[in-house]
């Protein structure tokens, strides 16, 4: 039976979609006056309507929309469970922390154990390693895939090595065949940070499905957005239970919010030295946090997820346009390359200024920025050179020359779906203006040298 509130709800949602069309029209691009962003949120009236629909129920914590999203999202990664959290950084924290869970018995990691990662990585891929008292072992990356150079894995291995935690850089999968085989051979945990790589594949298998954990971010810059938000995925029951506990204050109870006594044993168990029958809802088996998101975020995620294939196609189109449009500038620039056997879902277009070029990365970046083309560095460059890591205990394999090269020579520009053909044409033209003989940056550098 349709009620008056049902009619009112539908009327509200219809008006919301109309409002969204009026409030957020497509913006025209004026070359030289409009900015070309590297990333941004892409949304429509359905996203806004879904957000409002959820808010009308006033279910502010994780709830029905979160459950629907988790059920749908886990299939994308071919995992048994997906657990929403409040950010991709929290997803990494939950995943790595879960590897120290007592639920894993003698396989659990312990403080002082070593974890292989890359120096040219994102801080919050590495930070959970440090925060859990583990020792990061930094290896170098390849140019121009910007992913882990697998030939260093054996050298990085020691009797203390217990896990590998690395990301698929800018949506370009790392060599999953080499890394996952190495992990299996040496009985190492593998965490795939897929924050930049939703929808990417390797040997026609989704990234994230190779490891013990996959992690994802839904920050506005990423492939789909919830504003903030992230996800932890696994197919291991013990890891799933540990992750849920760490996400939900560290409690041992797995009841959903608003539920009690799901196990039927709420007052009939004993844990540690607690009194027999101590309330299971207030029994804590992990050092945890409150890292949940809201149902309103999940409501946006559900409609965003319907657009993922469309978003992926747009990113690939823009990546191909830049690859073709900048191909004649490779005297000065190194263009990106997909990892062999991979199907990237490009987050950005990384560009390296060759050693010996008559200009620096910074000079080219400043030229582009002055022309309103936004740029970003490739993560933090070489992490061990960042101030935050000066007192961190770590091992490194070799001198990490490619990580230093990333720090000094590499930046990236956008390929996200908001970059239209006019923006792309302008961006390519400005690169040519900058690097054509007698023009732009090259002209400026020639005048300086004279």
Number of C-alpha atoms within 10 A of each C-alpha: 4 6 8 8 9 11 11 11 15 13 11 16 20 14 14 21 18 13 14 17 13 11 10 11 9 9 8 9 16 11 15 15 9 14 16 26 18 20 21 18 17 18 17 15 21 17 21 18 24 22 23 19 18 20 14 12 9 11 14 14 14 19 19 15 21 24 16 14 21 22 16 14 21 20 13 15 23 17 21 15 18 25 23 30 29 23 25 26 25 27 32 32 25 26 31 28 22 28 26 21 24 16 17 14 10 10 15 14 26 17 13 15 18 25 29 25 25 28 29 28 26 20 16 16 25 27 17 22 25 18 13 18 15 23 23 28 24 28 26 28 25 16 18 18 22 28 24 27 19 19 14 15 20 9 11 19 18 11 7 13 22 23 24 23 24 24 27 27 27 24 26 29 32 29 19 22 13 13 21 17 13 18 17 12 9 13 13 20 22 26 26 28 30 28 29 26 28 28 21 23 22 22 12 10 14 20 30 34 21 22 24 19 31 28 33 28 32 24 20 16 18 24 32 26 25 27 18 17 26 26 29 31 31 27 18 13 12 16 21 21 17 27 28 25 25 26 29 22 18 20 22 20 22 17 14 11 9 6 8 14 14 11 10 8 11 17 13 11 13 14 14 8 6 11 10 12 13 15 17 22 15 13 17 17 19 22 15 20 15 14 20 21 22 20 24 26 24 27 26 26 27 23 23 20 18 11 15 15 12 11 21 21 15 19 25 19 17 22 23 14 17 20 16 11 17 18 13 11 14 12 11 16 20 20 19 19 15 18 19 12 15 20 20 26 25 30 28 28 25 25 20 22 24 18 15 8 12 14 18 17 21 14 12 18 20 16 17 20 14 12 18 18 23 19 21 15 18 24 18 17 23 24 22 20 13 11 8 10 14 11 8 11 13 16 15 17 16 12 11 18 12 22 27 19 19 27 20 18 22 27 23 21 25 27 25 29 20 21 20 15 13 13 20 19 14 18 26 16 14 19 19 18 16 18 21 14 12 14 14 16 23 19 16 13 15 14 10 8 8 5
